[in-house]
Amino acid sequence: MEYMSDLFYAMTMPGLETLAFSEIRAAIPETELVKFMRGIALFRTTTSAENLLDLRTTEDVFANLAHIKGLRRGQDALRVLHSATLNADLAGAIASWRRAHHGARPQTWRVVSQMSGTYDFRRVDAGQAVIDALRKTMPRGIRQVEDDADLEIWLWLGGGDVLIGLRLSDATMRHRPYKRDHIPASLRPTVAASMGWLSLPTAEDIVLDPLCGAGTILTERGLLAPYQQLLGGDLQEQAIKIARRNARSADVDATLKNWDARALPLEASSVTRIITNLPFGKQIGSREENEALYTALIQEFDRVMGPDGLMVSLTSEDRLWDRILQEHGWRTQKKVVFVVLGQPASIFVSGRA
Ligand SMILES: C[S@@+](CC[C@H](N)C(=O)[O-])C[C@H]1O[C@@H](n2cnc3c(N)ncnc32)[C@H](O)[C@@H]1O
């Protein structure tokens, strides 16, 4: 067990943890990886907690209270959870929370439990073991509540590994304040940011999202790093209106137009990056429609992409897109598979072969 107060962990969409850790390393170079788990990067850093809240590819960030390896399935595990919580450096974690919250004094606490894998005890009983310990160690004046607590202690049971941590982030880390309007099939901002990160951003980039929907990808790219130009468009007029509003409220300068991505009003070789979330599967079109659409799209992307351009594309039609890319002379350098709305999706990072 480890009870160090310089341990933190980031929760991500499952599959995006290594990518999120590369963002953490770039932001805070002295950070050391301790372990990857499913949807989690556990790391050690001496940075101040508030520096962890600006991460864009992470859904939530925690001060680690305990990391238990190889928890058994049986009832004795509850005693292990209880004593790990009793021994945790709660004061250190609360100090991190206060730094992350501009010195605020927490008034309330609660426990949130998440369990995957099979155990001989119930999730509520595991949560209760942690609650019982915290009732003994929580500073006076901070009271336990059912919902909306200042301090959220999350218990995460993921097979052999268990993490108990104090949540430093709040909902704004994953639900961006700029994104007030949604459209169907709109992308999670942390996924859009991950795609921006994978595009190896440079200040010279002319970035295109030809199927921009609510504009999440362009907005996140704009927030991630400097750029020369952000261009986007969509078939639906309504999507463009929403995309404009979102970009504007994030203070991102994007040029957005109503267009058909199969016939873009752009010059040949005029962009350096394409970052896009393709319509796929049941979400938007049928398989046959997707095949025809994807073929038309790659021809158009081929035309507008500059010589050393890089494309980051997301789809659940993994095999179809892989084949079409190859047939049109594109080479995929990297593929990141993750889970979105319960189904696997792949992010392709590709360039011309
Ligand atoms: C998967 S969604 C993109 C979602 C977007 N990334 C977001 O976060 O909101 C695909 C978008 O492609 C648009 N679309 C579909 N076919 C198109 C076409 N031929 N030209 C332009 N846009 C198209 C749809 O209107 C939809 O908004």
The ligand as a Gaussian input file, in Angstrom:
#p B3LYP/6-31G(d) Opt

LIG

0 1
 C      -20.291000      12.636000     -35.714000
 S      -20.915000      14.249000     -36.035000
 C      -19.609000      15.331000     -35.569000
 C      -19.780000      15.796000     -34.174000
 C      -18.798000      16.881000     -33.757000
 N      -17.437000      16.400000     -33.723000
 C      -19.233000      17.442000     -32.411000
 O      -18.531000      17.311000     -31.426000
 O      -20.306000      17.989000     -32.349000
 C      -20.883000      14.324000     -37.725000
 C      -21.389000      15.624000     -38.350000
 O      -21.224000      15.495000     -39.745000
 C      -22.230000      16.221000     -40.383000
 N      -22.281000      15.734000     -41.768000
 C      -22.707000      14.537000     -42.226000
 N      -22.517000      14.459000     -43.568000
 C      -21.937000      15.629000     -43.937000
 C      -21.466000      16.150000     -45.181000
 N      -21.572000      15.461000     -46.324000
 N      -20.919000      17.375000     -45.186000
 C      -20.805000      18.110000     -44.053000
 N      -21.237000      17.673000     -42.865000
 C      -21.795000      16.448000     -42.796000
 C      -23.457000      15.973000     -39.561000
 O      -24.387000      17.000000     -39.749000
 C      -22.850000      15.941000     -38.144000
 O      -22.960000      17.202000     -37.527000

